[in-house]
Amino acid sequence: MLYKFIQAPIYLFLAFLIISCSNNRQSKQTKEINTTVPVEKTDFRTTINGKQTDLFVLQNKRGMKVAITNYGGRIVSWLAADKKGDFDDIVLGFDSIDGYLNANEVFFGALIGRYANRIDEGQFTLDGTEYSLKTNDGANTLHGGSGGFHNAVWQAEQLDDQHLVLQYLSEDGEEGFPGNLKVQVLYVLNDNNELTIDYTAVTDKATPVNLTNHAFFNLAGAGSGKITDHQLMINAEKYTPIDSTLIPTGELTGVEGTPFDFTKAGPIGKRIDNDNEQLRYGKGYDHNFALNKDTAGTLTLAARVSDPSSGRELEIYTTEPGIQFYSGNFLDGSDSGKGGKAYNYRSSFALEPQHFPDSPNQPDFPTTILQPDGIYHSLSVYRVTAK
């Protein structure tokens, strides 16, 4: 039965309370708008490791539609209106499951876990035991390893046009992580053009947990060119510098006077090619920002991005302490997505709400350790408007 998978009724009640309040703020717009999702459900129906995959479409009264597959919990498409009222797909992805299975970039739109971002040399020590994870990014573990949540087939139940629940049991030892981790992710698209992603997890053994979504955005439309002219604001006065392998050094450094200062909105590409060691390490931006928060765990504005050409604007609110900004530096055109469009260098960006990278090895970072008597809960809200 739904929600017995994770016995966290208090958190689920709070999640639905937040959703209900958000729905009460919906627009009075009643004009019927016809939009067509640029993917077919039949192209997402197959069997992987004995489990059935499918495609689920959330839609609201304003014509916005978000298509999600239970293969990796991926956001496959996201139809949003521009300032003229014309709809386009603003996330990168593929027309079918086969596209994801054969892609060079394996994280398009995916749920990320058990641990978003990198863990140094795939190792950490917890309660006196040293754990060795499977590595998939040079010597490091990235986004939970090659067998992470992005490759899992999730149990799915669509409650109605605006609610989808995904569930997954990550077994003890999966990719080297300890404990049986039960995860539930609730997607809600409300009539205020907000997509809420609500994560809950419990474990039977202490384990690191750091979940996020890895949607690749282009607010002008997926595959429509570079995102370097998009205007970006990140609500962070500090970021976590990295070494040459993209592992944080453990420091928190002020952004003022550096190419990482997005406290005021400016073009993503304005300083992206500056002579800066951190930019050389990341081949552009691939860094975690420590968000400004008066109280840890509160839902606050993390980032705002706008596209001057379409007028679309994306705001991200999160309970997480950080957000990873990635400027599409490793896209090279070798992946052709929906409609046969090539996904070229810096043709998208990702903003991933998260705890900090390599936190299990960084005692001064906010902890990511979930105990058996605890409940992991994280909430992120993505609001897309046009003006």
N, C-alpha and C positions, 0 to 999 in steps of 0.2 A: 504494500500500500504506500502511496506517495508520502514522503517525509518520514516514514519509519526507518528509512535508510540511515538518516542522521537524526538522532533524538535531541533536537535543539529547538523546542517549540518557542522559547522566549525570543531567540534571535530571529526565527521565522516570523513571529508576530511583529517584531520591530521592523523587519524588512517590509512586510506588507503594509504596516502603518505608514512608513515613509512613502511607499508607492501610492497609497491611497491619498495622502496629502498632496503628492505631486500631481496626481490625476485631477484633483479638485482645482488645480490652477490652469487646466487646459483651456485652449482658445475656444471661443464661441463660433469659430468659423465652421460653416456647414456645407460649403460648396463641395460637391463630389468631384474628386480628381481621379482620373484613370491613369494608373502607372503599371508597367509590366516589369516584373523581375527578370533580369537578363540571364537567368539560368533556369534549367528545367529540373523538376524534382526527380524525374526518371534517371537523369544522368548522375544522381547521387545515391542511387539505390544499388548496393552491392553487399557482399559479405567479406569482412576482413577478420581473420583469426576467429571465424565462427560466429561473428557478431554482425548484425544488420546495420548498415548505414542508411541515412535518409537526409532530407532537407526540410527545414521548418521555416515558415515565413511569418514574421510578426509585422503587423500593419496598424496604423492609426488613422484617425479621421482626417488628418491633413494630407494623406497620400504617401507619407513616409513608409518605407518597407525595408525591413532588415531580414536577410536570409541567413540562416545558421545551419551548419551540418553538425551532426553528432560525431563525425570523424574529427577528433581533435577540438571539438567545441568551437569550430571556426566561424567567424563572421565572413560569409562568402560574398555578400553584396549589401550595399546600403544606399538605397535610393533617397536622395534629398533634393529639395527644390533650391534653385538659385534665386537671385533678386528679381528675376523676370517671371518666376513661377515655373520654370522649366526644370525637369528632374534629370539627374544623372547619378551614376554610381560612383561613390566617393572612396571606396576601399578596393585595394588590389586583391585579386584572387583568380580563380579558374572556373571554367564552364562545367567541370565534372570532377568526380573523385579522382579519376586518372590524372588530371592535371596536378593535383596535390601530391599524388603518389610519385610522380616523376619530376617534380620541380627541383631546381637547384637551391632555391630559397625555401626551406622547409617550414618556416614559421608563419607564413601568410595567414593572418586573421585568427591565430590559434589561441586556445587556453594554454597557459604556460605553468608548469609545475613538475616535480614538487617544488623546485626552487628556480624562480625567475632570475635571469642574469647569471653571473659567473661565480664559481667556487674555485679557489686557487688550487691547482693541481688535483682537483677532484677529491680533496681530503679535508676532514675536520675531526675534531675530538669532542665527544659528548659524554658526560658522566664517566670519564675515565676510559672510554672505549674509542679507539681510532677507527673511523669509517673511510673506506676507499670507494669512491663513486666511479662509474664509467665516464671516461673523458671523451669529448666530441668537439673540442675547440682548442686544438693544439694539446697542451698539457692540462688544460682546464676543463671543467664541466660547465656547459652552457645550457640554460633553460631546461634543467632536469635530465640532461643526457639525450642520446639519440632515441631512446625508448621512453621519453617523457610524455607528459599529458597530451602534447600535440599529436602524438601518434596513437592515442587510445581511442577506442570506440566507446562512447559514453551512453549509458542508459538515458533515454529521452522521453519526456512526456510534455506535450503541448497542452496547456490548460485551456487556453482560448486564443483569440487573435493577438493578444498582447503579452502573454506569459508563456515562457518555456523553462522547464526544469531539466537540468542534466545532472547525472549522478555517476560516480566512479569510485571503485575500491582499488586503491594503490596498495598492493600487497607488501608485506614485510620483505625487505631485501630488493624491491624493485629498483633497478639502476644503482643499487648499493645503499639506498636509504633505509633507515630502521623504522619498524612499526607498520601496522596495518592502518592506513590513512583513508578514512571515508570522506569523500568530498561531494558537496552539492553546490551547484551554481544555478542561480535564478536570473534569467534575462527578462526584463520588462521594458516594453516600448510604450510610453504613455502619449497622451494627446498634446503634450507640450513639447514634442519632438525630443524627448529625453530617453536615452537607452540606459537603464540601470543594470549593472552587473553586480550581483550580490553573492559573495563567496562564503561558504561555511565548511568547516572541516573538524573532525575529531580523530584521535589516535589512541592506540592502546600501548604506545611506547614513545618516549620523548623523541622528537624528530624536528628538523628544520622544515618550515613551511613558508613559502613566499609565492603567492599566486598572482597572475595578471593576465591581461589579454594583449596580443601582439598584432592588432590591426595596423595595416599600412595604409595611410590616408593620402589622398590627393584631392583637395577640396574643389579643384577645377574639373575633376573627373578622372577616374583611374586610367592611367596610360596616356594622359593628355599633355605630358611635358614635365619639366622640372618644377620642384616646389621651392626653389631658392627665393622666389619673390613673395611667398607666403609670409604674412606678418605674424610673428610669434612673441608671446609674453609667457614667461614662466615665473610663478610666484615663489621665487627662491633667491635668497641672498648668498647662498653657499652651494657648492657642489663638491663631489668627491673625486679628486684627481686620480688618475690611473697610471700604471706602469706600461711598459711596451707590450705586455700580454693582455692589457685591458682589465687588470685586477686593481681595485682601489688600493692606494698606499696607506689608507687608514686616516688620512687627514680630511678635514673640512676646510675648504678654502673659499674666501670671499670672491664673488664674481665681479665686483666693482673694478672697472678699468681693464677688464679682460674680454676676450671674445665670447665668454660665457654669461655675460650680463644681458639677460632678457627680462629684467625687472620692468622695463618699458618696452612696448611692442616695437619690433623692427624686423627687417627682412632676414629670413633664415640665411641667405647667401651673402649678407653684407660683409661678414668677417670670417666666413667658413674656410677660406684659403689663406688666412693670415699665417705668417711665419711664427708658429706657436707649437711647442713640443706636444702639448696635449692634443691638439688637432692633428698633428702628424701621427700620433699613436692611434687615434681613432679613425684616421683617414677622413676626418670631418668630425661631426658631433656623434658621439656614442658614449654618453656620460650620464651619470645619476645626479640629480639635483635634490638637495635637502630642502623640502618645502617649508615655507614660513607657517608655523602653527603655534598659536597660544596654548592650546591644549592638545596633547597627543591623542590620536584616534578620532578627532572630530572631522566631520565632512566639510571640507573647505575647497576653495578654488585652487587648482594646481596649475592650469595652463589655459591659454586662449590663443587660437590660431585663426587667421582670416585670410581669404583669397581675394585680392582686389578685383580680379576679372569676373568672378561669379558672384561675389558678395557673400558667399557662404562663410559662416563662422562656427568654429567648434570650441566649446568650453568643456573642460574636464574638471570634475569635483571628485575628491577622494578622501577616504579616511587614512590612507597610507602616508608614511612619513617622507616618501621620495617619489620621484618620477624619472624614468629613463627617457632621454631624448636621443633619438637615432635619426640621422638625416639621409638614410638610404644609400650609404657609401659603398656597399658591397653589391648592389644591383648592377648588372652589366648587360642587360638586354637579352640574356640567354633564356629567360623565361618569358613566354608569350601567354598572356592571360585571356580574360573574357574578351570576346570579339577579335581575338588574334592580335591584340595590342601588346607590343614589347614593353617590358618593365625595365626601363633604362636607369642609368646612374642618376641618383638623386631625384628620381621621379616620384618619390613618396617620402613620408616621414612617419615615425612611430613615436607615440608618447605613452609609456607603460607605467601606470601607477604601481608602486612596489615598495618593499623594504629595500635596504641598501644591498648592493652586490657583496658577496663574500662575507656576509655578517657572521656566519658561524666561526670564522677565523679572525673577526675584528671585535674585540670585547668592548670597544667604545661606541660601536654602532648599536642602534635599537635592536633588541633581540628578536630572532625569528624562531626560537625554539617553542614548539607546542608540546605541552605536557599532557599526560593521559587524563588528568582531571580538568583540563581546560577546553575551551572552544575557540577555534580560529574563526574570526569574522572580519571581512573586508568588504567595503562598499565603494563602487566607483560609478559616477554618473557622467554620461556623454551627451551634451546638449548641442544640437545643430540648428542654426538659424540662418537667415539671409537678410541682408539689408544693403 
